[in-house]
Amino acid sequence: MTTNLKDSASLLGSRICHDLISPLGAISNGVELLSMTGAANSPEIKLIEEAVASANARVKFFRVALGAASSGQMLARGELLKLLDGCYGGGRLVVKWGPTADPTRVEAKTAFLALMCLETALPQGGEIVINADRGSWQMQAYGPSVRYDADLWNILTRGGHDDLASSQVQFLLLHDAFQAQALSPLVGHSDSAVSLRY
C-alpha cells in the first residue's frame, strides 16, 4: 500500500499530537501530586494548571483537525463539544456547534479546519456558528472587525499559494480535504461576517 504526500501530512500531524499528549499528561499528573501537598494554592501552580489545560485542549483539537481520519470513524458529539469548550470556552471567540448527530471523523476534521480558517477572519474575536443539514455544512463568522484576505480564501478553490505562512496552512489543508471529498466550497463576506458553505 502506498501513502501519498497528503496522507503523509495527516500521519505526521497524528504522530506529533500523539507524542505531545504523553508529556502533557505527565505534567498534569505532577501538578495534581503537588496539589496534594498543599502547593496548589500558589499562583505559580495555578498558572501551570491553566497552561497545561490549554495545551491539552489545543493538542486534542489539532489531532482531529490535522491528523489522519477515515470515513468509517465517528466522533461523539459530546467529545467534540468538550474539545471546542477546551479551546474556545471563556475566550474572546465563541464557537456554536449546531449539528446534533455524531459526525464522522472526516466531517469533524473538515469542520475543524474550516473553523481554523474562519478564526483568522476575526482578529478581535467574535462568534462562529456551525450548522449542518443532510451533508451540507454552513458556517458563519461574525465580529466587530472582520479581516477577509481574498488570496487566502481563494486557496480553497484554486489550491496552492506561493507565500503561504505556517499560520495559514489550514487553508491548504482544507482545500485538500474538499478535493478528497469532491466538495465545492462557497465563500461569502461582508464588513461584519464571513460565510463558508460546502
N, C-alpha and C positions, 0 to 999 in steps of 0.2 A: 504494500500500500504506500503510495507517495503522498507527501504533505506539501501543499503549495505554500507560497510566501504568506498569504493571508492567514492560513491555518497556523503557520509558524508564529505569527504575531500574536494570535489568540493564545496559543500554547505558552508563549513566553509570558504574556500577561498573567495567565493562570499560575505559572511557576513562581513568578515574583510575589504575587499575592499570597500564595501558599507558604512560601518561605518567610514572609513577614509576619504571618499570623502567630507562629510559634513564639518568637521573641516578645511580641506584644503581649501574648498570653502570660509569659513568664513575668513580665514587668507588672501586669495586673495582679498576679499571684503574690509577688513581692510586696506590692502596696497593701494588699489585703493582710499579709502577715504583719506588716508594720502597724496596721490599724489595731491589731490585737495587743500591741504593746502600749497603745495609747498615743502613739505618734500621729495618728490620723487627723488630729485636730489642728495640726500645724498648717500654715498657709503653703509651705513647700510641698507637703504631701497632697493637699487639695489640688494644687497646680499640676502635679504629676498625674493624679487621677483623671483630671479633665483632659489632659493632653493624650493620655493612653486611650481613654474612651473615644475621643475624636479620631485618633489614628486607627483604632479598631474599626470604627464605623466606615471610615473612608476606604480602608483596605477591602472590607467586605463589599462595599458598593463597587469599587473598581474590579473586584473579582467577577462580578456579574457583567459589568459594562465592557471590560477589556479581556476577559477570559474566554476560554473555549466553551461553546454551547452546542448541544444537539437538539433537534426539534422534538425529540421524544421526552426530554426532561421537562419537568414542571417546577415552578417556583411558587410556594404557598403565598397567598396574598398577605397573610399575617406577617410572614418573614420579610416580605417586600416592604410592607409599611414600617416595620421595625428598622430596616436599613435606611429608608428615607428619613425617618424621625431621627436616627442617629446622626445622619449627615446634615440635615436641614432644620431639625427641631430647635426652636429658640433662636434661630439666626435671622438675618435681615432678608433672607429669601424663604418664602413659604411655598411648599410643593403640595398640591392637592391631587391625590390619586383617585380617580373616579371609577375605573373598572372594578367590578365586584367578583369576577371569576379569577381563578388562579391562572396566570399567564404561563405560556411555555417559556423555557429558559431563553430561547431565541427572541421571543417577543419582549421579554424583560431586558435583555441585552440591548436590543434596538431602542427601546424606550429610554433606557438609562443613557445611552449615547446621545439621543435626541435631547434629553434633559440637560446634559453637559453642554451641548451646543446652545440651547436656549439660555442657559445660565450666563453665557458670555454677552448676551444682549441686555443684561440687567446689572450694570456696574454698581448701581446704588441699591440693589435689592429690589424686591417686588414679589410677584406671585406667578407661579407656573401651574397651570391646570391641565391635567392629562385625562383624556377620555378615550374610550374605545367602543365601537359598535359593530358587531359582526365582522371582525377582522380589519375594520377601518379605524385608524388611530388619528385623533385630533389633539393638538397641544397648542396652548396659548400662553405667552409670557407677557405680563403687564408690569409696568413700573413707572416711577416718577421720571426716570431717564432711560430711554431705550437707545442702545447702540446697535445699528444694523450695518454690518460690513458685507456689501454685496459680493465681493470676491470670495469671502469665506462661504457664504450660503450657496454660491454657485457651484462649489465643490460637490455638493450633494447630487447635482445632476450631471456635472461635467467631469468630475474626477480630480486628479492631482493638481497641485499648486506649488510653484517653484519656491516661494518664500514662506512656506508654512512653518510656524514656530511650534515647539513641542507642546505649548499650552493650547494649541489649536488642533492637535492630531485627531480629536474626536470627530471633526468634520470629515476627514478622510476615512476614518473607520466606519462612520455612519454611512457614507457613500458606498463602501464595500458591503455593508450589511444590506442596504437597499438592493444593490446589484445581485447579491446572493439569493435574495428572496423575490427578485423580479418586481420590486415595488417602485412606484413613481411618486416621488415627493413633490408636494406643492407648498411653496413658502410665500407668505404674505407679510406685510409690515406697514405700520403707521407710526406716527410720532409717539404713541403710547403703548404699542403692542407689536409682537412678532408672533406669527402663527405658523404651524407646521402640520401638514396632513400627509398621510401615506396609507 
